[in-house]
């Protein structure tokens, strides 16, 4: 269902199913028509909001206020004036106060039992968000939820596998039933247990490829398909897909993992393009060397030293670094950012290939500190 505004304005009159003459006015200079729900019969409020969210050219803005309130609102920045009905404003408070950018927001975070996912869940909860902590490891999800509760936050733990379509549907049904809806989604779950068997193309077990794609890519798609309709009902939302620097540069191994992350980047761009008119933003985050407990257990000191040589910053990344970026992208601080792949890698993919091996770096290198094995940044 769509709303007729002005054929010259949006050119979609032939596609529209609901006409409310006299309730719209065009607002310069952005050319977007506004409809105040106070001027529309209450029985049509839901239809108007749905129509505005589905307008293919984002030509309709729904506002709640009367004429006097609207005049006062005209002085606000456009990014805040345009917030659809049903999507409360998330604002940064003064430095003296605690930031509550996610007050009244509901977030689903997959793979939130440990590492980056856990750090993201904690960051959202600390800023007022209610978090559904989903992980295939139920005990890890419960432990994360307990930590959030200990900090006076609100969270719900669910054990589930994102490769299972029914489990994903149940996850979002539970989130809606328990917290009332979904505003934010962090697709962090990944089949990391398969990476030791994820080799070069000729050596690759196709079962590893299939399972990696089923979790990393198809699982992310399933979560997005469940989240988008729920976000549209609430007037919009934000999604962050956890990609990797592996999805941007080639490697001697991890073929399946890298391909799934590269595809995730395009999935994010497609989602941003297809649902931006409904006020749904989607970005991908590509971590580099982020020293989670899992990665620390896999990398010996020699390999850690090798990877650090190729960073421009003198330390490895932490899960909290990624969580801070994710929280920014989910918040209204990033209200005009969508469809992007944002690297957080300490500069690992920024420099020329000879940075660590030639004379390009001014940093002192220990004697004998050479790269004897190939490895790539990972989570």
N, C-alpha and C positions, 0 to 999 in steps of 0.2 A: 504494500500500500504506500502511495506517495501523495504529496500535497501539491496542488496546482498553485504556483505563485505568480509567475509572469512568463509568458512564452519567450519574450525577448531576454529575460534574465537567465533562465536555466534551460530553455529549449526542450523540456521533457514533458510538455503538456499531454502529448499522446500516450505517455506511459502511466499517467497519474490516475489514481482511483478515488481520491478524496478531494473535494473542492470546498474551500471555506472562504468565499469572497469577502473582502472588507476587513479581514483580520490581519493582513500582512502589510508591512511597509518596508521599502528598501532603505538600507542604511549606507550612506557614503562614508569612506571612499571604497570600502571593500566589496560593494555590490551584493551583499548577502541580505536576504529578506528575513525579517524577524516576525515571529508570531508570539503574542503574549497569551499564555494559556488562560489568563483571567478573562479574556474576551471570547473564549471558546466554551461551548457547553461541556459540563463536567464529563458527560458520557463519552465525549470524543477526545479527552485528554490523552489517553493511552494511544489512540490511533495517531494523534498528531506527533507524539514523541517517536513512535515507531516510524512514521513517515519521514520525519526529519533525519533520523539515523540512517535511513536507507536512500536518501536523495543521492543520485549518482554523481552530482557535481558539488555536493556540500553547500547548496545554495540556500538552505533553510536553517535558521537558528531559533530554538525554542527558549523563551525567557519566562520567568515566573512573575516578575514584578508588574505593578501598575505603571501608569505613565509617569508619575512623580518619581518613583524609585528608578525608573529607566533613565530619566534625565540625570540623576545622580550617578548611575552606573556608567554613563557615557564617558566619564572622566577616567575610568579604569583602563588598564592596558587591555588591548583586544584579546590576548590569550586568556584572560580571566573572564571578560565579558561573554565570551562565546561558550563557556562551559555548559554542556547540555543539562537539562533538568534531570535530577536524580543522581548527579555526580558531584558530590560535595567538593568544595575547594580545599586543596591541600596547600598550606602556606608555610613558609619558613618563619619562625618566630624570631624574636631578638636573641642576641647571643647570651643574654642573661637567663633565658628560658630554655627548656628542653625542646628540641625540634620535634614536631609531631606531624611530619609530612604525610603519614599514612593513617591519620585519625579517621575512623569510620570506614576504612578500606579492608577488604578481605583478599588475602593473597594465598595462592597455592604454589608451593615450592616443591618440586620433585627432586629426588636424590638429596634430601635435606638432612639425612642422618649424620653426615660427617663432611669434613672438608669445606669446599666452596659453598655447597648447598646449605650446610648448617650455618655458615657465616652469614649467608643471605637471609635465612629465616630469622636469625637473631637480630640482624640489622633492621629488618622490616618491623619486627615486634617491638624493638626499642623505640621506634618512632610512631608507635600507636596502632600499628596494623594488627589485625587478627590473622593468624597464619595456620594454614593446613600443612603440616609437615608430613610429606609422603616419601616413603623409602621402601625398597624391597627388603631391607633389614628392619623389621618391626621394632626390635629392641633399641636400635640406634635412633629411630624416629621418636620413640618414647623418651629416650634420654635427652634429646634435643628439646622436646616439648616440656620436660621437667625443668630444664634450665630456663626456658622462656617464662614458665610459671613462677620460678624462683625470683625472677626479676620483675614480677607483677605484670607480665604480659599475658596474652591470650593465644592459645594454640591448641590444635587437635592433631594427634598422631594417627597415621594410617599406614599399614603395611600393604604394599601393592606393587605390581609389576607393570610398568607403563607399556610393555609390549603386548599386554592383554587388553583388548578393546573393552571388554565388559568391566574389567577392573578400573579402567580409566573413567568410564561412564559412572561407575559407582563412586569413584573419588569425587567427581564434581557434583554429583547428586548429594553426597554427604556434606560437602562444603556449603552447598546452597541450603540444605536443610538445617545445618548446625549454625551457620553464620549469616544466612539470608541472601547470599549471592557470591559473585566472584568479580573482583575489580582488577586484580594483578595476577600475573602468572610468570613464574621463573622455571623454564624447562632446563633443569640441570642434570637429571638422571642420565647415566651413560653406562654402557657395557664395558667398564674398565677392566673387568676380570678377564676379558678376552684379549687384551693387548699383548700378553706374552706370546700368544699364538698367531698374532696378526703380522705376517711377514711380507716379503716381496711378492710381486704378482705371480710369478711362476711357482712359488713355494706355498702360496696361500691355500688354506683349507676353505673351500667354498661354504662350509657350514659356519665358519667364523664370519665370513662376509655376510651371510644371510642373517645371522643372529645379531651382528653389529648393526646392520641396517634396520632390523625389526625394532631394536631398542632405541638407538640414537636418533634415527630419522623418522621411522613410522610412529614410534612412541611419542615423539615431539609433535608430529602432525595430529595424532589422536587427541593429545591434550589441547592443542589449539582449537580443534574442531568442537570440543566440549566447552571451552572457555568463551569463544567468540559470541555465541548466541546469548550467553549469560551476561557478558559485558555490554552487549547492545541493549539489553533490557534496562541496564543501570546507567545508560547514557554514554558508555565508552569505557576504556581501560588501557592497560599497558602490558606488554609482553616482552620478556627478555629471554632469548634462546642462548644457551651456553655453548658457544662454538669453541674453537681452538686455533692457535697459530698453525697447527697441523693442517687445518683446512685452507690455508693460504699459501703454504710453501711445500715443496716436495720433500720426500725423505726416502731413505733406503728400506724402510719397513713401515709398519702401521698403515698399510694400504687401505684397509676397510675403514678404520677409524678416521683417517684423513678424508676419504671420500664422503663419509657420512657428515662430517663437519662442513665440508665445502658445500654439500647439498643443503645443509641447514642454513647457510648464509643466504642462498637463493630463496629458500622457503621463507625466511624472514623478510626479504625484500618483496616477495609476492604477497605475503600477508599484509605488509604495510601498504602496498599499492591497492589491494582489493578492499581493505576495510578502514582506510584512513578517513573516508567520508563519514564513517560511523564513530569517529573520535577514538579509534583504537590504534594505538601506536605499537610498533614492533621493531626491536633492534636486536642485534646479535653481539655478544661479547666474546672476544677471542683471547683467552689467557695464554701466557707463555709459561715460563718456569715458576709455577706457584707451588711452594713447598708445603703441601698437605702431608698429613701423617702417612697416607697411603703411598705417595710419591717418595717420601723420605725413606720408607722401607724398601723401595725398589732400586734406588740409586745409591751406588757406593760413592765414597768421597771423591775418587778420581773422576767419575762422570759428572758429579755436581760441579767440580772445579772446571771441567771442560765447558759445561753449559754456561756457567757464570762468566767465562771469558768473553762470550759473545753478547753479553748484556752491556748497555751503556751506563747503567746505574750500578753502584757497588754493593748491591744486596739482592737476594732472591725475593720473589714476590710472596705475599702472605694471603691466605684466604680472605682476610679482612680487607685487603686492597681491592680485590674483585668485588666483594660485597658492597663496598662504598660506591663503586662505579655502577653496579646493578641498582642500588637504591636511588642513585641520581637519575638513571634512565627511567626508572619506574615513576619518579616523582614529577610534580609540576615544574620543577626546575629545568626539566628537559622537555617541556610541553611542545616545542617545535622541532624535536629531533625524532625522526623515524626512518626506517629502512636502512639503517647504517650497520656496518660491522666495525666495532670499536676494539682495537688491540690494546691489551694491557700486558705488556711483555718486557718492561724495562728497556725498551729499545732494541730488542733482539732481532727484529725483522727490519729495522730501519737502515742499518749500515751496509756498506759494501762487503762482499764476501771475505775480503782479506783483512777486515778490521782486527781480528784477534791474532792473526798469524803474521801480519806484516808490520810496517812501521806507522800504521794509522792511529794507533792508540797511544796516548801518553801515560796510561796507567802502568805502573810497574808490574811485571809478570814474574812469578817465581821461576827459577831455573828448572828446566825440564818439564815445564807446564805445557805439554803439547796435546793435541787432539789425536788420540790413537783409536778412537772408536766413534762411530756415527750415532748420534742420538738427536732427538728433536724435542722442543718444548712440549710439555704436556701437563695434564691436570692430575 
